[in-house]
């Protein structure tokens, strides 16, 4: 059941024009007048606010690392997690088909709606106000930025290839070495469409897989020619 008063309390922001919040929560399956344009604006606002925060908080981060951390912070996974905490799904206006297919819990719909809500706050008040809302909602993630990027490399890579209609990366254990109490695991990340095969090592399979995903992302960023060929 929709309770926009509760949502506004969780956002710590009360709308002057509640129709803006309603529009931000309207999916394209419900109405031709929906939140897609607001999501576009909210995406840009979020990118800017997160970028400025990272620049000020982490002066030791190089440009490349800032970009990767920002990608993790504004990823669908992080947005969906925040949207879930706000119970955003129960407030969405969805078409009947989208409701029946689980649209209220679909990560892409929740992430887009949250970005649209950011735009709604900005339109209703000011950029300063929406910055405060975003900074409060992302506070724990900004505080833990370095660990977040480390934990989310695989998610970032997965979203990257999915957004380009490619098969998901595969991770294969190549070998292990060392004594049982101090083994080193070697994992290969493979993306055939981009001709990527990279191997990384870690103290366990999970760590090695994450580092392999990082290597794959680094290779993608440094070799745009391969990406253009794959898309063509």
C-alpha positions, 0 to 999 in steps of 0.5 A: 500500500502506498504511503508517500508520507512515510517515503518522504520521512525516509527521504528526510524531505517533504515535497512542496509539489507531491505530483513531482514525486508521483511522476518519479514513481510512475513506470512507463508500463503505467502511463505514457507520462512516466519517470523516464525523463526524470530518471535521465536528469537524476542520473546526471545529478547523482553522478555529479554529487558522487563525483564531487564527494569522492574528489573532496573525501579521497584526495589520494585517489587518482582519476582512474580510481575515482572513476571506478569507485563512482561506477560502483557507487552509482551502479544498479546494485547500490541504487537497488539496495538503497531503494529497497531500504526506502521501500520504494517498490511499494510506492511504484505505479506499475502496469498490471503486467509489470506488477504480475511479473515482479516489477516492484522488486526488479533492480532496474526499475527500482534503480531508475525510480530512485534516480527519478526521485532525485530529479523530483527533489531537485525540481521541487527545491534546489540542487543544494537540497537534493545534494543533501538527500543524496549525501545522506542516503549514500553516507555509509557507501561513501565512507566505505568507498574503497571496500565497496569498489573491491567488493563490486568489481564483478557486479560492475563488469556484469552490468557492463556486458549486460548493457551491451547485450553480451554473454556474462563473463565466466570465471574458471579456476586455473590452478592452486599452489602453496601449502594448505594453510596458505594456498594461492588461487588462480582464476581466469575471467573470460569474455569471448566477445571482447577477446578478453582472458585475464588471470588473477590470484588471491587467497581464495576463489572469491578474491581471485575472481574479484581481482580478475574482474578488475583486470578485465575492466582495466583491459576494457578501459584501456582498449576501446578498439576491441569494444567498438569491434564487438558492438559493430 
